[in-house]
Amino acid sequence: MNLLETIDTPIGSYAPDFELPGIDDQVHHLRRYLEKFRAVGVISMCNHCPYVEWYIDRLKNIQAEFAPKGFTLIGMNGSDGNHVTRPSFENMKAFAQRHDLNFPYLWDSTQDVTRSFGAIKTPMAFLIDSNGIVRYKGKIDDHPQDPLSAGEDYLRTAIASLFLGEEIDIPQTEAIGTTLIWRN
């Protein structure tokens, strides 16, 4: 496999299972989350992306809104740790503390899980149902720089539809954000 190649995980297919270390010094398994929650949102993110900075409060709000209904977000940092931005555990911990994250933040140091999901930007959302099926992927909403704007809240709408047992009207959108830094 070419190192820059990603594996596209299409809507309706199984999400790639993973075991990744979190900033809480625990190993996190997708399968265990799927046993515990009705839905899981995996967000490809990193510490240095301006789009992640714009979205971080919205992500925390989504977590707070849907957690009581059986949902959790999982932040996944798959940027190259050898790059100048150095997404180390220490930098990730500082980022999480600075933003008072209310969801787990995991490090994909090999980039294998990030590639398997087909993530290409930060942030990029993947909504997974309790059976492990990807039900939505793409951008969080269509107004990255203006959180108060009336626009399409794709991820929030997809989660709400999933919990109501309804079809997700827009199951995929083109991701916007910063291109992931891949290891050479």
C-alpha positions as CSV (number, residue, x, y, z in Angstrom):
1,M,0.0,0.0,0.0
2,N,1.3,3.4,-0.9
3,L,1.9,5.4,2.3
4,L,-0.4,8.2,1.1
5,E,-3.2,5.9,0.1
6,T,-6.3,5.8,2.3
7,I,-8.9,3.1,2.5
8,D,-12.3,4.6,2.0
9,T,-14.8,3.2,4.5
10,P,-18.1,3.8,2.7
11,I,-21.4,4.6,4.3
12,G,-23.1,1.3,5.3
13,S,-19.8,-0.6,5.8
14,Y,-18.2,-1.6,9.1
15,A,-16.0,1.0,10.8
16,P,-12.4,-0.3,11.3
17,D,-12.0,-1.5,14.9
18,F,-9.1,0.0,16.8
19,E,-7.0,-0.1,19.9
20,L,-5.5,3.3,20.5
21,P,-3.8,5.0,23.5
22,G,-5.6,8.0,24.9
23,I,-4.3,11.0,26.8
24,D,-5.8,9.4,29.9
25,D,-3.0,6.7,29.6
26,Q,-5.7,4.1,28.9
27,V,-6.0,1.9,25.7
28,H,-9.3,2.6,23.9
29,H,-11.1,0.0,21.8
30,L,-13.9,0.9,19.4
31,R,-15.6,-2.4,20.1
32,R,-15.9,-1.6,23.8
33,Y,-17.5,1.8,23.0
34,L,-20.0,0.1,20.7
35,E,-21.0,-2.3,23.4
36,K,-21.6,0.7,25.8
37,F,-23.1,3.4,23.6
38,R,-25.9,3.6,21.0
39,A,-23.7,5.6,18.7
40,V,-20.1,6.8,18.5
41,G,-18.7,9.8,16.7
42,V,-15.1,9.6,15.7
43,I,-13.5,13.0,14.9
44,S,-10.3,13.1,13.0
45,M,-8.6,16.1,14.7
46,C,-5.2,17.5,15.7
47,N,-3.8,20.2,18.0
48,H,-2.7,22.7,15.4
49,C,-5.6,22.9,12.9
50,P,-7.5,26.2,12.8
51,Y,-10.7,24.4,11.8
52,V,-10.5,22.2,14.9
53,E,-10.1,25.4,17.0
54,W,-13.2,26.8,15.3
55,Y,-15.2,23.6,15.9
56,I,-14.0,22.5,19.4
57,D,-16.7,24.2,21.3
58,R,-19.4,22.8,18.9
59,L,-18.0,19.3,19.4
60,K,-18.1,19.7,23.2
61,N,-21.7,20.9,22.8
62,I,-22.6,17.9,20.7
63,Q,-21.1,15.6,23.3
64,A,-23.0,17.3,26.1
65,E,-26.3,17.2,24.2
66,F,-26.2,13.6,23.1
67,A,-24.2,11.9,25.9
68,P,-27.3,11.4,28.1
69,K,-29.0,9.5,25.1
70,G,-26.1,7.0,24.8
71,F,-23.6,8.8,22.5
72,T,-19.9,9.6,22.8
73,L,-17.4,11.5,20.7
74,I,-13.9,10.2,20.3
75,G,-11.2,12.6,19.1
76,M,-8.5,10.8,17.1
77,N,-5.2,12.5,16.2
78,G,-3.6,10.8,13.2
79,S,-1.3,13.6,12.1
80,D,2.4,12.8,11.6
81,G,4.2,13.0,14.9
82,N,7.5,13.6,13.1
83,H,6.3,16.8,11.5
84,V,7.2,20.2,12.9
85,T,3.8,20.5,14.8
86,R,4.8,17.5,17.0
87,P,1.4,16.1,18.0
88,S,2.9,14.3,21.0
89,F,1.0,13.0,24.0
90,E,2.2,15.9,26.0
91,N,0.9,18.4,23.4
92,M,-2.3,16.5,23.1
93,K,-2.8,16.6,26.9
94,A,-2.1,20.3,27.0
95,F,-4.6,20.9,24.1
96,A,-7.3,18.8,25.9
97,Q,-6.7,20.6,29.2
98,R,-6.7,24.1,27.5
99,H,-10.0,23.3,25.8
100,D,-11.5,21.3,28.7
101,L,-12.4,18.4,26.4
102,N,-15.4,16.3,27.6
103,F,-14.6,13.4,25.4
104,P,-11.6,11.0,24.9
105,Y,-8.7,12.1,22.8
106,L,-6.7,9.3,21.2
107,W,-3.4,9.1,19.3
108,D,-3.0,7.1,16.1
109,S,0.8,7.3,16.0
110,T,1.0,4.8,13.1
111,Q,-1.7,6.6,11.1
112,D,-3.1,3.1,10.3
113,V,-6.6,3.7,11.8
114,T,-6.8,7.2,10.3
115,R,-6.1,5.7,6.9
116,S,-8.5,2.8,7.4
117,F,-11.3,5.3,8.2
118,G,-10.5,7.3,5.1
119,A,-9.9,10.5,7.0
120,I,-8.3,13.2,4.8
121,K,-8.9,16.4,6.7
122,T,-9.1,17.7,10.3
123,P,-11.7,17.8,11.5
124,M,-13.6,15.0,9.8
125,A,-16.6,13.2,11.4
126,F,-17.6,9.6,11.3
127,L,-20.8,8.5,12.9
128,I,-21.0,4.8,13.8
129,D,-24.1,3.0,15.0
130,S,-24.0,0.4,17.8
131,N,-23.6,-2.4,15.2
132,G,-20.3,-0.8,14.0
133,I,-21.8,0.6,10.8
134,V,-20.7,4.0,9.4
135,R,-23.9,6.0,9.1
136,Y,-22.4,9.5,8.3
137,K,-19.1,10.9,7.3
138,G,-17.9,14.3,6.4
139,K,-18.0,17.8,7.8
140,I,-19.5,18.8,11.1
141,D,-21.6,21.6,9.6
142,D,-21.4,24.1,6.8
143,H,-20.4,27.2,8.8
144,P,-16.9,26.6,10.2
145,Q,-16.0,30.2,11.0
146,D,-19.4,31.2,12.3
147,P,-20.9,29.0,15.0
148,L,-24.0,31.1,15.4
149,S,-24.8,31.0,11.7
150,A,-28.0,29.3,10.7
151,G,-26.8,26.6,8.4
152,E,-26.7,22.8,8.0
153,D,-25.6,21.0,11.2
154,Y,-24.8,17.7,9.4
155,L,-23.3,15.7,12.3
156,R,-25.9,16.9,14.9
157,T,-28.8,16.1,12.4
158,A,-27.3,12.7,11.6
159,I,-27.0,11.8,15.3
160,A,-30.6,12.9,16.0
161,S,-31.9,11.0,13.0
162,L,-30.1,7.8,14.0
163,F,-31.5,8.0,17.6
164,L,-35.0,8.5,16.2
165,G,-34.6,5.4,13.9
166,E,-35.0,7.6,10.8
167,E,-32.9,7.5,7.7
168,I,-30.1,10.0,7.6
169,D,-31.0,12.5,4.8
170,I,-27.5,13.5,4.1
171,P,-25.2,10.6,5.0
172,Q,-22.0,12.0,3.4
173,T,-20.6,15.4,2.8
174,E,-17.2,16.6,1.5
175,A,-14.9,17.2,4.4
176,I,-13.5,20.7,4.9
177,G,-10.5,21.6,7.1
178,T,-6.8,21.1,7.1
179,T,-5.3,18.3,5.0
180,L,-3.9,15.6,7.2
181,I,-0.1,15.4,7.4
182,W,1.0,12.0,6.3
183,R,4.3,10.3,7.1
184,N,6.6,10.0,4.2
